[in-house]
Amino acid sequence: MSLAPLPEPVPHSAGTRRPRRALPRGACDAHMHIFDPRFAPSPHWKRQPPQADVGTYRRLQQRIGTERTVVVTPSTYGVDNACTLDALHQLGDSARGVAVVDADASPAELERLAASRVCGLRVNFVSPQSWGETTPQMLQTLAHKAAGLGWHVQVFAHPQQLVAMEPLLASLPTPLVIDHLGRVDPAEGAGGPALDVLRRLLDRGNTWIKLSGIYMRSREGAPGYGDTFPLGEAFMRHAPERLVWGSDWPHTTEAPGSVDDADLVDVLLAWCPSDDTLQRVLVENPRRLYGFE
């Protein structure tokens, strides 16, 4: 039975319908961002950020049926995690955070973040960063800092960068989370050098893949994103125990109003071969990776 639509759209999410079926209790959106006008963007960021505050995001949760979330500091704020920490305070124990810091972040700063339920560091090789170019050495330095707290590192990189950094990625002393399906081109189907690297990293038992941002490389686009299916299904076959899903709301890489989050959930539902797999991806895997109770 289809669920009743919302009376009006949630900002930054097209449409009002709900996903084609209810999600399991404790379902987690493992990648989203909060933008609050109370917090100023970093001077390096030239685009106007959207207004996407916690109250609005809660409406999205009600629409798609998620209960837990992981707030990721966007590049917009540079290394200022104040907006993320404020969001974690508002969302309470149902939320965890992934912060952005520079390579010389002090132990005291990291402990302060940990006290607010931050449990990972994002290292971004794609978007402009407040320090300039991100280097493999920075990733290595930050991973060693994260290891001391039992955190993971989350890497956003182009496929060719993942291929070039494979030896480093395989040697990191922390769990490794790959953002947005590794930005692998869906045109490569279930093959290609970047996907081969990701399979080898998954085989080491310490790497996780975020099933998020499927629109970033899809040529077919909404509502079905059909060209992404071979890629998603390849991950489902290879390591369903180390996959998590994220909405990437408020979808700042896409044209405003072009992404329907119900479509994104429906793609995940189509990728999952069973209810047990869906339970793993949305509930059990995030519980292990992010330390939810």
Backbone as CSV, one residue per row, in Angstrom:
resi,resn,N_x,N_y,N_z,CA_x,CA_y,CA_z,C_x,C_y,C_z
1,MET,0.850,-1.196,0.000,0.000,0.000,0.000,0.881,1.241,0.000
2,SER,0.617,2.180,-0.893,1.419,3.395,-0.964,1.080,4.306,0.216
3,LEU,2.089,5.033,0.681,1.920,5.944,1.805,1.380,7.280,1.308
4,ALA,0.614,7.962,2.147,0.000,9.231,1.758,1.063,10.283,1.495
5,PRO,0.916,11.091,0.450,1.894,12.143,0.163,1.833,13.259,1.196
6,LEU,2.881,14.078,1.219,2.886,15.256,2.063,1.988,16.321,1.459
7,PRO,1.466,17.221,2.281,0.604,18.281,1.732,1.365,19.281,0.874
8,GLU,2.683,19.434,1.113,3.480,20.366,0.318,4.920,19.868,0.277
9,PRO,5.704,20.272,-0.725,7.082,19.780,-0.830,7.955,20.258,0.321
10,VAL,8.974,19.471,0.620,10.033,19.897,1.529,11.027,20.719,0.717
11,PRO,11.463,21.857,1.201,12.450,22.633,0.442,13.666,21.790,0.045
12,HIS,14.142,22.017,-1.168,15.297,21.332,-1.747,15.007,19.870,-2.083
13,SER,13.741,19.495,-2.112,13.356,18.130,-2.470,12.074,18.203,-3.285
14,ALA,12.150,17.812,-4.553,11.007,17.928,-5.449,9.910,16.940,-5.086
15,GLY,8.670,17.297,-5.364,7.555,16.381,-5.193,7.062,16.288,-3.759
16,THR,5.964,15.561,-3.598,5.379,15.375,-2.272,5.154,13.903,-1.926
17,ARG,5.318,13.020,-2.910,5.043,11.608,-2.634,6.106,11.026,-1.708
18,ARG,5.740,9.935,-1.053,6.678,9.212,-0.206,7.271,8.040,-0.994
19,PRO,8.360,7.439,-0.491,8.890,6.246,-1.162,7.821,5.166,-1.308
20,ARG,8.049,4.253,-2.230,7.021,3.264,-2.566,6.763,2.258,-1.456
21,ARG,7.597,2.233,-0.435,7.321,1.402,0.730,8.000,2.000,1.940
22,ALA,7.498,1.651,3.104,8.044,2.179,4.356,9.419,1.590,4.630
23,LEU,10.293,2.396,5.208,11.634,1.949,5.556,11.624,1.295,6.941
24,PRO,12.631,0.457,7.221,12.669,-0.197,8.535,12.923,0.791,9.661
25,ARG,12.492,0.435,10.848,12.746,1.264,12.029,14.242,1.454,12.221
26,GLY,14.625,2.675,12.561,16.033,2.975,12.765,16.798,3.260,11.498
27,ALA,16.106,3.419,10.364,16.781,3.681,9.090,17.602,4.967,9.181
28,CYS,18.790,4.927,8.582,19.742,6.040,8.688,20.019,6.663,7.337
29,ASP,19.964,7.982,7.293,20.459,8.783,6.181,21.895,9.144,6.537
30,ALA,22.855,8.472,5.906,24.244,8.557,6.338,25.047,9.657,5.657
31,HIS,24.381,10.521,4.896,25.113,11.638,4.281,24.147,12.752,3.931
32,MET,24.232,13.850,4.670,23.454,15.053,4.377,24.200,16.234,4.969
33,HIS,23.737,17.431,4.631,24.398,18.658,5.086,23.354,19.611,5.656
34,ILE,23.774,20.378,6.641,22.949,21.463,7.171,23.614,22.791,6.818
35,PHE,22.802,23.713,6.295,23.238,25.080,6.010,22.310,26.011,6.782
36,ASP,22.861,26.760,7.696,22.058,27.623,8.553,22.592,29.046,8.427
37,PRO,21.738,30.020,8.110,22.219,31.392,7.901,22.819,32.031,9.148
38,ARG,22.647,31.391,10.307,23.301,31.919,11.511,24.818,31.729,11.469
39,PHE,25.294,30.886,10.550,26.714,30.576,10.470,27.258,31.057,9.132
40,ALA,28.298,31.870,9.174,28.833,32.494,7.964,29.662,31.497,7.163
41,PRO,29.545,31.529,5.841,30.408,30.685,5.014,31.878,31.084,5.146
42,SER,32.753,30.163,4.797,34.185,30.446,4.754,34.477,31.473,3.658
43,PRO,35.468,32.354,3.861,35.802,33.342,2.821,36.177,32.715,1.478
44,HIS,36.633,31.447,1.490,37.049,30.838,0.224,35.859,30.435,-0.642
45,TRP,34.650,30.373,-0.039,33.479,29.843,-0.741,32.736,30.982,-1.414
46,LYS,32.605,30.936,-2.735,32.062,32.056,-3.503,30.573,31.921,-3.820
47,ARG,29.994,30.738,-3.661,28.576,30.556,-3.984,27.699,30.810,-2.758
48,GLN,26.497,31.281,-2.996,25.555,31.508,-1.909,25.002,30.173,-1.424
49,PRO,25.184,29.824,-0.161,24.645,28.546,0.316,23.131,28.596,0.446
50,PRO,22.478,27.449,0.339,21.026,27.416,0.545,20.693,27.565,2.026
51,GLN,19.444,27.813,2.325,18.972,27.726,3.703,18.352,26.343,3.862
52,ALA,19.046,25.503,4.615,18.632,24.113,4.796,18.905,23.737,6.244
53,ASP,18.022,24.182,7.114,18.265,24.052,8.544,17.693,22.747,9.094
54,VAL,17.904,22.536,10.372,17.498,21.280,11.010,15.985,21.094,10.949
55,GLY,15.220,22.161,11.188,13.764,22.035,11.143,13.271,21.567,9.786
56,THR,13.881,22.084,8.727,13.500,21.658,7.384,13.900,20.214,7.147
57,TYR,15.086,19.838,7.596,15.535,18.455,7.397,14.627,17.466,8.130
58,ARG,14.135,17.843,9.286,13.209,16.944,9.997,11.962,16.667,9.156
59,ARG,11.540,17.637,8.389,10.395,17.406,7.491,10.759,16.376,6.424
60,LEU,12.003,16.418,5.946,12.428,15.412,4.973,12.435,14.029,5.618
61,GLN,12.904,13.938,6.846,12.886,12.643,7.542,11.476,12.084,7.616
62,GLN,10.526,12.939,7.939,9.139,12.489,8.010,8.644,12.002,6.655
63,ARG,9.121,12.645,5.603,8.669,12.261,4.269,9.224,10.911,3.838
64,ILE,10.545,10.704,4.018,11.152,9.490,3.462,11.229,8.351,4.471
65,GLY,11.058,8.651,5.765,10.984,7.581,6.754,12.274,7.222,7.443
66,THR,13.276,8.110,7.408,14.510,7.851,8.142,14.403,8.404,9.556
67,GLU,15.155,7.794,10.487,15.128,8.211,11.886,16.494,8.669,12.389
68,ARG,17.556,8.162,11.792,18.916,8.538,12.182,19.575,9.275,11.030
69,THR,20.619,10.034,11.379,21.273,10.796,10.317,22.731,11.038,10.653
70,VAL,23.511,11.283,9.605,24.916,11.665,9.735,25.086,13.019,9.060
71,VAL,25.416,14.020,9.854,25.596,15.388,9.366,27.052,15.556,8.953
72,VAL,27.268,15.892,7.688,28.617,16.056,7.145,28.870,17.546,6.921
73,THR,29.955,18.062,7.491,30.289,19.471,7.285,30.572,19.712,5.808
74,PRO,29.858,20.641,5.170,30.100,20.920,3.751,31.320,21.815,3.563
75,SER,31.866,21.803,2.351,33.029,22.641,2.046,32.728,24.121,2.236
76,THR,31.456,24.479,2.180,31.022,25.875,2.346,31.594,26.525,3.594
77,TYR,31.720,25.745,4.682,32.153,26.310,5.964,33.643,26.119,6.224
78,GLY,34.388,25.638,5.245,35.811,25.452,5.466,36.078,24.483,6.599
79,VAL,36.883,24.906,7.580,37.181,24.050,8.732,36.420,24.500,9.973
80,ASP,35.395,25.313,9.773,34.534,25.739,10.882,33.359,24.766,10.969
81,ASN,33.339,23.951,12.000,32.312,22.927,12.168,31.163,23.375,13.071
82,ALA,31.054,24.688,13.327,30.044,25.173,14.271,28.630,24.835,13.833
83,CYS,28.341,24.951,12.538,26.990,24.652,12.058,26.672,23.174,12.264
84,THR,27.618,22.305,11.963,27.401,20.865,12.171,27.204,20.552,13.645
85,LEU,28.019,21.140,14.520,27.879,20.869,15.953,26.535,21.358,16.482
86,ASP,26.088,22.504,15.993,24.771,23.009,16.394,23.679,22.048,15.934
87,ALA,23.808,21.530,14.712,22.813,20.571,14.205,22.817,19.295,15.041
88,LEU,23.987,18.824,15.417,24.058,17.616,16.245,23.395,17.845,17.604
89,HIS,23.563,19.035,18.135,22.908,19.357,19.407,21.389,19.326,19.248
90,GLN,20.887,19.874,18.155,19.438,19.892,17.930,18.880,18.490,17.675
91,LEU,19.611,17.688,16.928,19.112,16.367,16.521,19.271,15.320,17.613
92,GLY,20.195,15.520,18.538,20.334,14.610,19.669,21.013,13.292,19.314
93,ASP,20.727,12.266,20.111,21.437,10.998,19.991,21.174,10.257,18.693
94,SER,20.182,10.698,17.931,19.892,10.045,16.657,20.813,10.533,15.542
95,ALA,21.778,11.384,15.867,22.659,11.950,14.848,24.123,11.764,15.218
96,ARG,24.955,11.627,14.183,26.404,11.618,14.308,26.963,12.627,13.313
97,GLY,28.229,13.009,13.496,28.813,14.019,12.633,30.104,13.565,11.985
98,VAL,30.356,14.110,10.802,31.639,13.967,10.117,32.156,15.381,9.878
99,ALA,33.329,15.685,10.427,33.846,17.046,10.437,34.919,17.234,9.370
100,VAL,35.232,18.495,9.108,36.343,18.874,8.241,37.323,19.697,9.065
101,VAL,38.569,19.260,9.108,39.624,19.994,9.811,40.852,20.037,8.915
102,ASP,41.779,20.943,9.221,43.011,20.936,8.450,44.030,20.008,9.108
103,ALA,45.131,19.801,8.432,46.067,18.747,8.837,46.752,19.035,10.167
104,ASP,46.767,20.293,10.605,47.412,20.596,11.882,46.403,20.735,13.027
105,ALA,45.217,20.192,12.870,44.211,20.233,13.947,44.784,19.619,15.209
106,SER,44.527,20.268,16.326,45.112,19.827,17.593,44.299,18.702,18.220
107,PRO,44.934,17.906,19.078,44.177,16.891,19.813,43.011,17.475,20.598
108,ALA,43.195,18.662,21.164,42.111,19.289,21.935,40.915,19.599,21.040
109,GLU,41.173,20.062,19.804,40.081,20.355,18.882,39.332,19.082,18.516
110,LEU,40.058,18.011,18.268,39.408,16.753,17.907,38.611,16.193,19.078
111,GLU,39.127,16.318,20.282,38.385,15.857,21.467,37.109,16.671,21.649
112,ARG,37.172,17.959,21.343,35.972,18.803,21.432,34.916,18.317,20.451
113,LEU,35.340,17.957,19.243,34.403,17.444,18.250,33.828,16.099,18.688
114,ALA,34.676,15.248,19.240,34.219,13.925,19.673,33.157,14.047,20.756
115,ALA,33.275,15.051,21.612,32.307,15.232,22.695,30.921,15.574,22.168
116,SER,30.842,16.017,20.905,29.551,16.343,20.283,29.082,15.264,19.315
117,ARG,29.671,14.050,19.417,29.289,12.884,18.610,29.786,12.956,17.170
118,VAL,30.851,13.716,16.931,31.575,13.577,15.671,32.362,12.281,15.741
119,CYS,32.349,11.520,14.648,33.031,10.219,14.673,33.854,9.974,13.406
120,GLY,34.084,11.023,12.607,34.881,10.854,11.405,35.329,12.189,10.842
121,LEU,36.329,12.124,9.953,36.845,13.298,9.266,36.665,13.121,7.765
122,ARG,36.178,14.166,7.106,36.039,14.117,5.654,37.254,14.765,5.002
123,VAL,37.801,14.077,4.006,38.938,14.580,3.243,38.484,14.675,1.788
124,ASN,38.416,15.901,1.283,37.754,16.189,0.008,38.790,16.592,-1.039
125,PHE,38.899,15.775,-2.091,39.793,16.064,-3.204,39.056,16.677,-4.396
126,VAL,37.746,16.933,-4.269,36.922,17.351,-5.402,36.535,18.824,-5.302
127,SER,35.954,19.232,-4.179,35.446,20.595,-4.022,36.545,21.542,-3.545
128,PRO,36.405,22.849,-3.785,37.377,23.811,-3.253,37.443,23.741,-1.729
129,GLN,38.642,23.747,-1.191,38.840,23.698,0.253,39.501,24.981,0.737
130,SER,39.286,25.317,1.992,39.790,26.587,2.515,41.312,26.640,2.532
131,TRP,41.990,25.490,2.560,43.452,25.473,2.583,44.054,25.393,1.181
132,GLY,43.206,25.225,0.175,43.719,25.057,-1.184,43.608,23.615,-1.632
133,GLU,44.645,23.091,-2.245,44.612,21.738,-2.793,44.806,20.693,-1.695
134,THR,43.966,19.685,-1.696,44.129,18.558,-0.780,45.145,17.594,-1.378
135,THR,46.062,17.114,-0.541,47.114,16.218,-1.008,46.993,14.857,-0.319
136,PRO,47.553,13.808,-0.928,47.586,12.505,-0.246,48.263,12.572,1.117
137,GLN,49.271,13.426,1.262,49.940,13.538,2.561,48.978,14.056,3.625
138,MET,48.103,14.984,3.260,47.106,15.471,4.210,46.187,14.340,4.644
139,LEU,45.763,13.524,3.687,44.916,12.382,4.033,45.627,11.458,5.023
140,GLN,46.875,11.172,4.758,47.618,10.288,5.653,47.727,10.885,7.052
141,THR,48.023,12.188,7.126,48.149,12.856,8.424,46.825,12.836,9.182
142,LEU,45.750,13.169,8.511,44.448,13.210,9.168,43.984,11.819,9.581
143,ALA,44.300,10.806,8.801,43.913,9.446,9.171,44.600,9.021,10.455
144,HIS,45.854,9.382,10.629,46.547,9.026,11.871,45.967,9.784,13.062
145,LYS,45.539,11.023,12.847,44.875,11.753,13.933,43.545,11.089,14.282
146,ALA,42.788,10.697,13.255,41.486,10.062,13.485,41.628,8.714,14.178
147,ALA,42.691,7.997,13.857,42.874,6.657,14.424,42.967,6.704,15.934
148,GLY,43.561,7.758,16.464,43.711,7.858,17.913,42.393,7.985,18.646
149,LEU,41.328,8.371,17.926,40.012,8.527,18.529,39.060,7.399,18.138
150,GLY,39.543,6.454,17.350,38.672,5.387,16.880,37.704,5.842,15.808
151,TRP,38.046,6.920,15.094,37.199,7.470,14.054,37.496,6.814,12.710
152,HIS,36.684,7.160,11.703,36.959,6.786,10.318,37.348,8.031,9.542
153,VAL,37.884,7.835,8.337,38.085,8.933,7.405,37.175,8.700,6.200
154,GLN,36.585,9.780,5.743,35.653,9.732,4.614,36.297,10.490,3.464
155,VAL,36.468,9.838,2.323,37.206,10.406,1.200,36.252,10.672,0.033
156,PHE,36.274,11.909,-0.437,35.547,12.293,-1.648,36.593,12.587,-2.705
157,ALA,36.625,11.767,-3.754,37.676,11.884,-4.754,37.148,11.465,-6.117
158,HIS,37.814,11.944,-7.164,37.511,11.492,-8.512,38.007,10.060,-8.694
159,PRO,37.396,9.289,-9.601,37.823,7.898,-9.789,39.312,7.752,-10.072
160,GLN,39.871,8.621,-10.911,41.287,8.503,-11.234,42.170,8.768,-10.014
161,GLN,41.690,9.604,-9.101,42.434,9.835,-7.867,42.403,8.605,-6.973
162,LEU,41.260,7.932,-6.915,41.180,6.699,-6.140,42.144,5.653,-6.683
163,VAL,42.214,5.558,-8.001,43.136,4.598,-8.614,44.571,4.944,-8.241
164,ALA,44.945,6.214,-8.353,46.316,6.626,-8.051,46.660,6.447,-6.579
165,MET,45.679,6.603,-5.693,45.939,6.532,-4.247,45.689,5.151,-3.658
166,GLU,45.422,4.151,-4.475,45.082,2.835,-3.920,46.068,2.350,-2.858
167,PRO,47.386,2.405,-3.066,48.296,1.924,-2.006,48.116,2.687,-0.687
168,LEU,47.943,4.001,-0.780,47.726,4.788,0.434,46.405,4.428,1.087
169,LEU,45.337,4.348,0.306,44.026,4.034,0.862,44.031,2.673,1.552
170,ALA,44.753,1.730,0.982,44.807,0.393,1.565,45.629,0.342,2.842
171,SER,46.453,1.359,3.073,47.347,1.336,4.242,46.868,2.208,5.390
172,LEU,45.745,2.893,5.233,45.294,3.820,6.272,44.991,3.075,7.571
173,PRO,45.278,3.701,8.721,45.088,3.034,10.012,43.674,3.139,10.564
174,THR,42.737,3.611,9.749,41.354,3.819,10.179,40.417,3.115,9.218
175,PRO,39.167,2.900,9.609,38.166,2.557,8.603,38.096,3.654,7.552
176,LEU,37.856,3.255,6.302,37.797,4.174,5.170,36.386,4.162,4.608
177,VAL,35.801,5.353,4.434,34.479,5.497,3.832,34.635,6.267,2.530
178,ILE,34.155,5.690,1.439,34.237,6.329,0.127,32.913,7.008,-0.169
179,ASP,32.996,8.308,-0.429,31.818,9.122,-0.723,31.222,8.808,-2.092
180,HIS,29.913,8.905,-2.183,29.190,9.053,-3.448,29.608,8.033,-4.509
181,LEU,29.622,6.739,-4.103,29.908,5.651,-5.047,31.259,5.817,-5.741
182,GLY,32.176,6.565,-5.090,33.476,6.793,-5.701,33.415,7.617,-6.981
183,ARG,32.292,8.248,-7.234,32.085,9.022,-8.471,32.367,8.183,-9.722
184,VAL,32.191,6.879,-9.607,32.423,5.998,-10.746,31.419,6.306,-11.849
185,ASP,31.879,6.336,-13.084,31.028,6.632,-14.232,30.095,5.447,-14.487
186,PRO,28.768,5.647,-14.427,27.844,4.536,-14.680,28.021,3.914,-16.065
187,ALA,28.574,4.688,-17.006,28.770,4.145,-18.352,29.725,2.954,-18.348
188,GLU,30.540,2.825,-17.311,31.459,1.695,-17.205,30.766,0.441,-16.689
189,GLY,29.493,0.577,-16.310,28.744,-0.584,-15.827,29.363,-1.155,-14.567
190,ALA,29.541,-2.470,-14.549,30.102,-3.133,-13.375,31.597,-3.384,-13.548
191,GLY,32.257,-2.609,-14.422,33.680,-2.770,-14.648,34.404,-1.446,-14.552
192,GLY,35.653,-1.424,-15.002,36.444,-0.201,-14.980,37.462,-0.197,-13.866
193,PRO,38.553,0.560,-14.027,39.643,0.531,-13.046,39.261,1.028,-11.664
194,ALA,38.429,2.075,-11.583,38.062,2.594,-10.262,37.217,1.584,-9.488
195,LEU,36.286,0.944,-10.171,35.469,-0.057,-9.494,36.320,-1.245,-9.057
196,ASP,37.313,-1.607,-9.849,38.220,-2.678,-9.443,38.969,-2.306,-8.167
197,VAL,39.407,-1.047,-8.076,40.081,-0.586,-6.858,39.134,-0.671,-5.661
198,LEU,37.898,-0.222,-5.840,36.946,-0.244,-4.738,36.642,-1.675,-4.296
199,ARG,36.559,-2.591,-5.235,36.355,-3.992,-4.855,37.527,-4.510,-4.025
200,ARG,38.743,-4.177,-4.442,39.906,-4.650,-3.680,39.933,-4.033,-2.284
201,LEU,39.570,-2.756,-2.180,39.519,-2.127,-0.859,38.435,-2.774,0.008
202,LEU,37.284,-3.037,-0.574,36.223,-3.715,0.181,36.688,-5.085,0.670
203,ASP,37.467,-5.781,-0.145,37.934,-7.119,0.232,38.851,-7.090,1.446
204,ARG,39.430,-5.935,1.758,40.301,-5.828,2.931,39.496,-5.781,4.227
205,GLY,38.202,-5.538,4.123,37.327,-5.604,5.289,37.238,-4.341,6.110
206,ASN,37.873,-3.248,5.652,37.894,-2.032,6.452,37.397,-0.819,5.661
207,THR,36.783,-1.067,4.507,36.297,0.009,3.651,34.785,-0.068,3.518
208,TRP,34.163,1.111,3.491,32.721,1.248,3.349,32.431,2.138,2.158
209,ILE,31.312,1.916,1.496,30.894,2.726,0.356,29.576,3.409,0.691
210,LYS,29.507,4.712,0.381,28.246,5.436,0.531,27.470,5.386,-0.781
211,LEU,26.280,4.828,-0.711,25.367,4.797,-1.857,24.625,6.128,-1.888
212,SER,25.300,7.145,-2.346,24.754,8.505,-2.313,25.225,9.243,-3.557
213,GLY,24.575,10.376,-3.831,24.979,11.209,-4.949,24.881,10.520,-6.299
214,ILE,23.881,9.645,-6.464,23.816,8.883,-7.708,23.578,9.775,-8.915
215,TYR,23.048,10.972,-8.684,22.757,11.886,-9.787,24.007,12.563,-10.335
216,MET,25.110,12.510,-9.592,26.299,13.261,-9.985,26.876,12.816,-11.326
217,ARG,26.779,11.514,-11.627,27.348,11.010,-12.886,26.298,10.383,-13.793
218,SER,25.061,10.300,-13.351,24.024,9.648,-14.146,23.667,10.481,-15.366
219,ARG,23.668,9.844,-16.532,23.228,10.517,-17.745,21.723,10.344,-17.954
220,GLU,21.181,9.250,-17.454,19.754,8.994,-17.616,18.927,9.881,-16.701
221,GLY,19.398,10.081,-15.481,18.758,11.011,-14.570,17.449,10.521,-13.977
222,ALA,16.737,11.473,-13.373,15.492,11.188,-12.681,14.401,10.796,-13.673
223,PRO,13.416,10.031,-13.189,13.263,9.559,-11.808,13.980,8.247,-11.502
224,GLY,14.377,7.492,-12.527,14.850,6.137,-12.275,16.342,5.954,-12.152
225,TYR,17.141,6.894,-12.726,18.595,6.759,-12.696,19.020,5.356,-13.124
226,GLY,18.395,4.861,-14.186,18.573,3.465,-14.570,19.984,3.087,-14.935
227,ASP,20.782,4.052,-15.428,22.153,3.707,-15.813,23.040,3.427,-14.612
228,THR,22.597,3.766,-13.396,23.401,3.500,-12.201,23.183,2.089,-11.651
229,PHE,22.205,1.374,-12.170,21.855,0.087,-11.568,22.986,-0.938,-11.616
230,PRO,23.705,-1.116,-12.729,24.798,-2.095,-12.694,25.825,-1.801,-11.616
231,LEU,26.113,-0.521,-11.388,27.078,-0.138,-10.364,26.551,-0.457,-8.965
232,GLY,25.328,-0.003,-8.681,24.758,-0.265,-7.362,24.614,-1.740,-7.074
233,GLU,24.157,-2.481,-8.061,23.974,-3.916,-7.860,25.307,-4.636,-7.712
234,ALA,26.361,-4.121,-8.363,27.687,-4.718,-8.196,28.159,-4.587,-6.753
235,PHE,27.949,-3.419,-6.154,28.316,-3.253,-4.750,27.466,-4.151,-3.850
236,MET,26.177,-4.252,-4.152,25.291,-5.095,-3.344,25.748,-6.553,-3.363
237,ARG,26.193,-7.027,-4.512,26.670,-8.402,-4.586,27.994,-8.589,-3.862
238,HIS,28.848,-7.571,-3.923,30.222,-7.749,-3.452,30.356,-7.616,-1.943
239,ALA,29.704,-6.615,-1.343,29.917,-6.383,0.096,28.719,-5.680,0.714
240,PRO,27.555,-6.327,0.760,26.386,-5.658,1.336,26.566,-5.295,2.806
241,GLU,27.513,-5.923,3.473,27.743,-5.655,4.891,28.543,-4.373,5.129
242,ARG,29.015,-3.713,4.048,29.774,-2.470,4.225,29.283,-1.379,3.286
243,LEU,27.971,-1.293,3.156,27.327,-0.232,2.389,26.407,0.566,3.307
244,VAL,26.400,1.877,3.119,25.426,2.741,3.790,24.816,3.650,2.730
245,TRP,23.644,4.187,3.033,22.919,5.026,2.072,22.814,6.449,2.601
246,GLY,22.898,7.435,1.689,22.700,8.821,2.079,21.923,9.593,1.036
247,SER,21.135,10.548,1.490,20.330,11.359,0.573,21.148,12.433,-0.133
248,ASP,22.187,12.942,0.541,22.965,14.095,0.080,22.117,15.369,0.048
249,TRP,20.991,15.389,0.777,20.187,16.610,0.887,21.050,17.721,1.456
250,PRO,20.931,18.965,1.016,19.963,19.542,0.079,20.420,19.571,-1.382
251,HIS,21.265,18.633,-1.780,21.573,18.401,-3.199,22.191,19.624,-3.865
252,THR,23.250,20.141,-3.263,23.821,21.410,-3.735,24.564,21.279,-5.058
253,THR,24.868,20.071,-5.494,25.540,19.913,-6.789,24.562,19.952,-7.958
254,GLU,23.263,19.936,-7.671,22.247,19.826,-8.719,21.425,21.111,-8.822
255,ALA,20.732,21.244,-9.952,19.853,22.396,-10.139,18.762,22.397,-9.073
256,PRO,18.444,23.549,-8.498,17.407,23.597,-7.461,16.098,22.975,-7.938
257,GLY,15.500,22.158,-7.085,14.215,21.556,-7.386,14.255,20.391,-8.336
258,SER,15.450,19.877,-8.656,15.553,18.810,-9.653,15.630,17.413,-9.048
259,VAL,15.816,17.302,-7.735,16.004,15.994,-7.106,14.823,15.688,-6.190
260,ASP,14.208,14.542,-6.397,13.122,14.044,-5.557,13.693,12.944,-4.670
261,ASP,13.726,13.183,-3.364,14.339,12.205,-2.453,13.581,10.890,-2.421
262,ALA,12.297,10.902,-2.723,11.564,9.640,-2.822,12.114,8.789,-3.967
263,ASP,12.522,9.432,-5.065,13.165,8.698,-6.159,14.444,8.026,-5.673
264,LEU,15.235,8.749,-4.888,16.514,8.209,-4.419,16.292,6.994,-3.524
265,VAL,15.284,7.063,-2.652,14.969,5.909,-1.813,14.484,4.747,-2.670
266,ASP,13.670,5.032,-3.661,13.159,3.966,-4.522,14.282,3.265,-5.279
267,VAL,15.315,4.016,-5.681,16.468,3.379,-6.328,17.133,2.407,-5.364
268,LEU,17.327,2.825,-4.118,17.906,1.910,-3.135,17.036,0.676,-2.968
269,LEU,15.733,0.860,-2.880,14.834,-0.284,-2.729,14.975,-1.247,-3.908
270,ALA,15.175,-0.700,-5.105,15.331,-1.547,-6.280,16.681,-2.259,-6.290
271,TRP,17.706,-1.606,-5.764,19.037,-2.222,-5.722,19.101,-3.380,-4.733
272,CYS,18.380,-3.255,-3.609,18.487,-4.262,-2.548,17.757,-5.543,-2.965
273,PRO,18.432,-6.681,-2.974,17.793,-7.915,-3.434,16.836,-8.527,-2.429
274,SER,16.845,-8.056,-1.177,15.978,-8.644,-0.154,15.753,-7.650,0.970
275,ASP,14.752,-7.953,1.804,14.515,-7.126,2.985,15.696,-7.190,3.948
276,ASP,16.351,-8.344,4.024,17.519,-8.465,4.896,18.629,-7.513,4.454
277,THR,18.833,-7.396,3.146,19.860,-6.477,2.649,19.480,-5.040,2.953
278,LEU,18.222,-4.686,2.767,17.770,-3.338,3.083,17.987,-3.032,4.563
279,GLN,17.693,-3.970,5.419,17.917,-3.799,6.855,19.399,-3.579,7.145
280,ARG,20.249,-4.318,6.468,21.689,-4.134,6.649,22.115,-2.719,6.275
281,VAL,21.740,-2.305,5.074,22.231,-1.036,4.540,21.710,0.151,5.342
282,LEU,20.468,0.106,5.755,19.853,1.262,6.402,19.958,1.257,7.922
283,VAL,20.118,0.087,8.528,20.067,0.023,9.990,21.348,-0.580,10.582
284,GLU,21.659,-1.807,10.211,22.759,-2.506,10.874,24.124,-1.923,10.522
285,ASN,24.364,-1.643,9.252,25.670,-1.105,8.860,25.934,0.271,9.464
286,PRO,24.978,1.219,9.398,25.216,2.502,10.067,25.400,2.368,11.575
287,ARG,24.704,1.416,12.166,24.871,1.210,13.611,26.325,0.856,13.933
288,ARG,26.905,-0.028,13.120,28.300,-0.422,13.363,29.269,0.707,13.040
289,LEU,29.087,1.346,11.886,30.053,2.346,11.439,30.020,3.594,12.296
290,TYR,28.842,4.055,12.676,28.697,5.335,13.375,28.442,5.205,14.868
291,GLY,28.292,3.990,15.363,28.155,3.804,16.793,26.808,4.198,17.345
292,PHE,25.748,4.029,16.556,24.408,4.274,17.107,24.086,3.216,18.148
293,GLU,23.294,3.609,19.137,22.912,2.662,20.180,22.026,1.574,19.590
